[in-house]
Amino acid sequence: MAISYQHGLIKIVGVFSYDRKRSPNRLVEHGYSSMHLVQLPSVVTDRDKAKEKTRDNYKDTYYAEFRDFMFTGEDREETIGLQKKQIRTFERKQIVQGNFIQIRSAQEKIIPFECHHQELYLFPDDVGIFSMTLAPAVKTMEAASDLINQARSFESEVEFNGTKMKWHAWVSHEILGGIPLKGPKVELDEYSGSKFKVYSVFDIAEPSSYNRDHLLYEMGTCSMIGTMSSINRNTPSPVYYEELMQNKVSAFANYEGLALLDSFTVIGHENYVEFADNNPNYYSHHTWNRIYFGIYVYNLFVRYSLFKFNAQFLSNPVKYRDKFQDYLNHYNFKHIAFNFLPNLIFDKIRIALGIEDEIETFEKRLGNLAASIQEQQEKRQAFLLTIISVISAFDAAESILESVGKAQEALGWPAVLFYFALLILIIAVAVFLVKYLFPLLAEKIELKVKKFLGL
């Protein structure tokens, strides 16, 4: 028997690179506008009061540094420009419909979907995160599971306006205005993996008709509904199941959540109400669609940034060491709110994404780098002192010049040829010393020369 839900929120989330100068205007041309502080139904007549209430709620609940960055930046709704250390958010309420083509055991199954809300978060350092709110054809957990199974994979096949294409190409064209997600020149493709993230919230009418923990596992891991009640090759071992369920968000009796590496899932009863233009209870939707989702997006930003640091680190260790420390000072929050629930959700997502472990590993790399640099520097200094000692062994510059003259006479070379060769030798020795004593500086100079020469 299918499990129906009353209200549901399914967001497919991914990362992309953007151009700080060009992308904002490009997105506006593609139908996006600055994200409003809160989405209000038409039945709310005093809209200014509702916005002020939202701002007060942010102020009373969240630390200033976090809320100003994610929710209440001063220029959130007024400008298109992007400032350093400032996030810009865009949204578009455009209804787009299509069909996933699922192939199982040589059987083709059509899975229709509707995408009715698109959001973009442009973070500093050119890291962008997008989300698409999708809805299945029917409100059952089985239909939602099938949809999520297809929508999380880059390589799923989708049919749109009579044309078949890969899902990531569809997202690039329809959601990101042509910004690519995969390819040799797409930097974030190196560490974005092959799957999108999934953020979902479900309100089910009859909580006694299903096992909530089992359903959380099945939706969170994108397993087929019923996997936990059957014994087959897809059924998890008890040890693995218990390990994953340790990261469950359980604060109230009516709902629970599960934070995993690729998903954040919430299932309950009377915990969520979908947005409706004639429903004054907009705050239930706002809480899960904007506030807690914002916490999820923020943690994804931190996680993807750590991936980026790891990928770039060896190209210039000293530069990225300093950038990493600056990054932690700005974005590595331990707590974000005065209340327990936002902090609980924040911590569980952070654990699921392995953020603390990643930071700890990177800091160890920095510690090893510092020790290695110091050791190499000491060796180079010793080598330099040896060279100075050899040079000082000569009585004076006069004896050096005399030795050079004798060398020319002994070789019998013409003066022009001899001194030209001597100059080449001195330059070669100087290049060797610079590379040996200051390898990072030499590497920078070499890259600049190659860039100048177009190599």
Helices and strands as residue ranges (DSSP letters): E 7-17, H 23-29, E 33-34, H 47-61, H 64-70, E 88-92, E 96-104, E 107-122, G 124-126, E 127-136, H 141-151, E 157-160, E 163-166, H 167-174, G 187-190, E 197-203, G 207-209, H 212-220, G 227-229, H 238-245, E 248-252, E 255-259, E 263-268, H 282-286, I 287-291, H 292-312, G 313-315, H 317-331, H 340-352, H 355-392, H 397-411, H 415-437, H 439-453
